[in-house]
Structure formats: C-alpha cells, structure tokens
Amino acid sequence: MDRNSKIFVAGHRGLVGSAIVRALQKAGHTNIITRTHAELDLTDRNAVQTFFEVEKPEYVFLAAAKVGGILANKTYPADFIRENLAIELNIIDSAHRSGVKKLLFLGSSCIYPRLAPQPIKEEYLMTGPLEETNRAYAIAKIAGIELCRSYRTQYGSNFISVMPTNLYGPNDNFHPQNSHVLPALLRRFHEAKISNAPEVVVWGTGSARREFLHVDDLASACLFLMNTYDGEEIVNIGTGEDITIRELAEMLQKVVGYDGALTWDTTKPDGTPQKLLDVSKLHNLGWHHSTELEKGLRDTYEWYVKSL
C-alpha cells in the first residue's frame, strides 16, 4: 500500500477497525473509506456489491463482526453465526468481483480446538472440538478463513487471514452483559469504586489462562502483514505471554484503585482452560508487540473514564 491507496476499513467504529484507522492515519494514508452501519448494512448483499462497484477500494481490512463474551455467545448463537457469515461472504465476494488488490480478514483465536496443545500453532486449526460456549462464532470465523483460501485457490485472489488473541483498548465494548472479560471487569471495578461496593464478584475460579494484546499493537501487525505477507496460511497475532484471570482481575483492581474484596463465583464457567497463541511465525516475519499489559490497562482505563 502507498499513501494514496484507496483503503476500505470495514467495521471502523469497533475496537479493531478504529485502531486500524488510527494506524493508517499515523502512517500517512489519506484515502481511507469508512461506512457506518446506517450508511451501509454489511449483511445486505446487494448494498455491499453496489458499494464495491462504486467505490472500488484497492485494499480491504475486514474488521467488521458481531462479537461478544461467553454469555452473549451462549444466548444468541444464531445471531452470531448468521450475521458473521453474511458479512464475510458479502465483503469477500464483492472484493473479488470488484478487483480488490488485497484483503486482510481478521479471525479470532476461538477458531482453535478447546483443548489444543499450548501454545497454539496455526496448524492446530480443525484438529479437535471447539469451545462449546462460542462454537457458532468460531465456525463463522473458520468459514471466513476458508472463503479467503477458496477465492485464492480458484481466482488467485490475494486474500490473507490473521488470528488475533484476546484484545483490549479504546473503543472496546464495556457492556455489563455482552462484553469480553477484560472490559467487563474494568467496568465492574470502576463502578464498585464509585459506589463504594464491598465486593466485586467474578465468574469462574480465576484459574483459566488468557493472553491479551493491546488493539493498537494488533493494528500495527495488520499493517505490517498487509505490506509484507502474501501467504495462504493463517498468521497468529499475539504477545506469546499469558496470565490467569485471577492475575488479570488483581491487576485491574490495582489499576482502577478499588479497595474492596474480590470474590469468585465458581458456579459459573471458566471457558477454555488456556488460550495462548504461538506467535513464532509472526516473530520470524519481523514483528513484535510493544505495549506491556499493565501500561495498556492504565491507558485503557484512562480512555474509559474520559468516555463516560
């Protein structure tokens, strides 16, 4: 991509899309196309085809998706698989039909088997059962990977797929029921601090291990791969480091400055026991993350407070 390339960022208002827009702007790109949901419904096939025919973007970052935490995925599985499949098919097919030079599809680490060996290598995809709590979403993301591979095989399309680990940062979803673990905990600690609540209750035992990547690091990796990687195989994006949910909760408690008790509701599920990506392929390509977790959490908390 050069600085005048026409670039479409699908999902520019979300956690990932907004970070990619920031990274593109920082790198001097001036021809960035975005559309809100009101302007373009990405689940509407005809609308998406017309958009691509008219705008003719050269590069596409497919960051748009319906996302949520364990509770949302368990409650609305049909919504998650239907909307994500529609978005992926519409954008990938329209990108092919309109002659897009390159597309980067953002998947999710939940595509890997629930009990995959740790750390998780790219080749572990489809080698075992998925985590039941977000199976519908994971299958939709696997379908997106296969779409990119199939268009590459049949048409020679330069469509690549990347698999980010758990993300956090500005513009995350902090909804009390439908958000992921990190923003949900951050909000709960903040509200407990403001209300002087005696305790914060966290789902599970705290023993599950998770990897967390600041979304600005993800955006940096996406631009790096868009400019340097043309391979068929998926690429993991992460830090290569993980912590327990208990350690995360204690770190967030410290960052927020909440002095109450931390209580664990062990009747609730932990989800996948561990999910740590093997990022050796990305490291060998020449990219490493730069934001350490505690600093990233402090920056995110500052952003959250200002956004209230």
C-alpha positions, -999 to +999 in steps of 0.1 A: +000+000+000+012+035-008-001+066+010-026+073-018-040+038-020-078+036-016-084+015+016-117+003+030-118-005+067-150-025+074-160-020+110-142+012+116-162+021+147-153-011+165-123-019+187-102-033+159-114-012+130-109+021+148-074+011+158-066+002+121-079+036+110-056+053+136-026+032+125-033+041+088-036+078+096-004+077+116+014+061+087+003+089+064-026+072+045-051+098+033-076+078+012-094+058+038-130+047+032-154+040+060-191+035+063-213+034+094-240+007+097-266+033+089-248+041+057-240+005+047-255-027+061-228-052+056-253-081+059-271-067+028-256-084-002-269-060-028-258-029-008-223-043-003-219-052-040-231-017-051-207-001-026-177-020-040-187-013-076-190+024-070-160+030-046-136+003-060-113+001-030-078-013-037-072-027-002-097-040+024-093-047+061-123-069+071-126-060+108-164-059+109-180-086+130-207-093+156-187-100+188-194-107+225-184-126+256-194-160+269-229-150+279-237-133+246-224-162+226-244-187+246-276-167+244-276-156+208-257-183+188-280-179+157-273-142+156-236-147+158-233-173+130-259-157+107-245-121+108-209-130+107-213-154+078-233-127+059-207-100+065-178-123+054-194-136+023-207-102+011-174-084+016-150-112+004-171-120-027-176-083-036-139-077-031-132-104-056-157-091-081-145-055-080-108-064-084-095-056-049-057-059-048-055-074-013-078-082+016-069-089+052-095-109+071-095-108+109-105-141+125-103-150+162-083-173+184-115-191+193-112-209+160-088-233+176-098-265+195-108-261+231-081-284+243-054-275+217-018-280+228-003-248+242+009-226+228-014-229+198+002-232+164-016-222+132-017-258+120-039-268+150-069-254+132-097-280+129-078-307+148-103-311+177-137-300+192-143-262+196-152-245+229-189-250+232-197-216+246-187-198+214-189-225+188-213-207+164-190-176+163-159-198+158-174-217+129-183-184+112-147-173+116-134-206+102-157-201+073-142-167+066-107-183+065-119-209+041-136-182+019-102-164+016-084-197+008-110-207-017-110-174-036-072-176-036-073-211-050-099-206-076-093-170-086-058-162-074-071-135-050-046-121-026-067-126+005-049-133+038-062-143+072-049-133+106-059-147+140-056-122+169-056-132+205-078-115+231-078-078+225-084-047+246-081-009+243-100+022+233-135+017+218-139-017+234-174-029+243-179-023+280-215-035+282-221-053+316-235-084+300-223-086+264-186-077+267-155-097+270-138-105+303-113-076+304-136-046+296-164-062+317-141-065+347-127-030+342-162-015+342-172-036+373-142-024+393-148+012+383-185+011+393-177-006+425-151+020+433-175+049+426-203+033+446-181+020+474-193-015+469-179-040+494-170-066+468-167-074+431-179-109+420-160-125+391-172-156+371-153-188+374-124-200+395-098-175+382-076-203+370-082-200+333-052-185+314-056-159+288-033-138+265-041-101+260-029-078+232-034-041+230-055-033+199-030-007+187-004-034+186-028-055+166-034-027+141+004-023+138+007-060+130-021-059+104-005-030+085+028-049+087+013-080+072-008-062+046+025-047+034+048-078+037+028-111+038+011-128+009+009-164+021-021-187+021-016-199+057-032-180+086-009-160+109-014-157+147-011-122+162-004-120+199+022-114+226+032-150+233+026-144+270-005-152+292-018-147+327-046-162+348-079-145+350-072-141+388-040-122+380-058-101+354-085-092+380-059-083+406-041-061+381-073-043+370-082-038+407-049-021+412-051+000+381-087+012+389-078+017+426-106-004+440-101-014+477-129-038+482-130-076+482-126-098+451-150-128+452-152-158+427-185-173+417-173-209+410-207-220+398-201-200+365-179-214+337-143-206+331-144-213+294-114-226+276-087-236+303-059-219+284-056-200+252-021-189+243-011-184+207+022-195+192+034-163+175+068-176+163+057-172+127+049-135+132+081-130+151+101-147+123+084-123+098+098-094+118+070-081+141+068-080+179+042-063+202+053-032+221+027-025+248+031-042+281-001-053+298-002-031+329+006+001+309-020-009+283-046-014+311-038+020+326-042+037+292-075+019+285-088+028+319-080+065+314-098+063+280-128+046+296-132+072+323-129+101+298-156+084+276-182+083+304 
